[in-house]
Amino acid sequence: MSGTPDDDRLEELREQKKQQLREQAEGQGGGNEAREQAAREQAEAKQEAMLKQYLTDDARQRLNAIEMSKPEFAESVKKQLTALAQSGRIQDRIDDEQMQDLLRELQPESKSFDIQRR
């Protein structure tokens, strides 16, 4: 039975190596996740700074109110405004009235169903 301590030691070394590999894999995955999270936060900060630059306080408040009730719609409006600002198509700051017009234009068409019985 002299092989048993060697087998135990070999098994212990295998387990340690497996643990090291798991930790390395988690570390690499976590690193990518952390980088992606940092990139998302940086993009959001850039978007918010741009919105502050091109929207009046009233227009920003309106957009924030919409974000509370319809977050997906508000996100698409923010992306649209950011794209307009980056392309240079926004000349002056957007006020509340212009924001209302823009929201009307970007609002998806309401879908209605006509059910006819025969």
Contacts in CASP RR format, 6 or more apart in sequence:
PFRMAT RR
TARGET T0000
AUTHOR 0000-0000-0000
METHOD contacts of the structure
MODEL  1
MSGTPDDDRLEELREQKKQQLREQAEGQGGGNEAREQAAREQAEAKQEAM
LKQYLTDDARQRLNAIEMSKPEFAESVKKQLTALAQSGRIQDRIDDEQMQ
DLLRELQPESKSFDIQRR
47 78 0 8 1.000
47 79 0 8 1.000
47 82 0 8 1.000
50 81 0 8 1.000
50 82 0 8 1.000
50 85 0 8 1.000
50 86 0 8 1.000
51 60 0 8 1.000
51 63 0 8 1.000
51 78 0 8 1.000
51 81 0 8 1.000
51 82 0 8 1.000
52 60 0 8 1.000
53 85 0 8 1.000
53 93 0 8 1.000
54 81 0 8 1.000
54 85 0 8 1.000
54 90 0 8 1.000
54 93 0 8 1.000
54 94 0 8 1.000
55 63 0 8 1.000
55 81 0 8 1.000
55 93 0 8 1.000
55 94 0 8 1.000
55 99 0 8 1.000
56 93 0 8 1.000
56 94 0 8 1.000
56 95 0 8 1.000
56 96 0 8 1.000
58 95 0 8 1.000
58 96 0 8 1.000
58 99 0 8 1.000
59 93 0 8 1.000
59 94 0 8 1.000
59 95 0 8 1.000
59 96 0 8 1.000
59 98 0 8 1.000
59 99 0 8 1.000
62 96 0 8 1.000
62 99 0 8 1.000
62 100 0 8 1.000
62 103 0 8 1.000
63 74 0 8 1.000
63 77 0 8 1.000
63 78 0 8 1.000
63 99 0 8 1.000
64 74 0 8 1.000
66 73 0 8 1.000
66 74 0 8 1.000
66 77 0 8 1.000
66 103 0 8 1.000
67 74 0 8 1.000
67 75 0 8 1.000
73 106 0 8 1.000
73 107 0 8 1.000
73 108 0 8 1.000
76 106 0 8 1.000
77 102 0 8 1.000
77 103 0 8 1.000
77 106 0 8 1.000
80 102 0 8 1.000
80 106 0 8 1.000
81 90 0 8 1.000
81 94 0 8 1.000
81 102 0 8 1.000
84 90 0 8 1.000
94 102 0 8 1.000
END
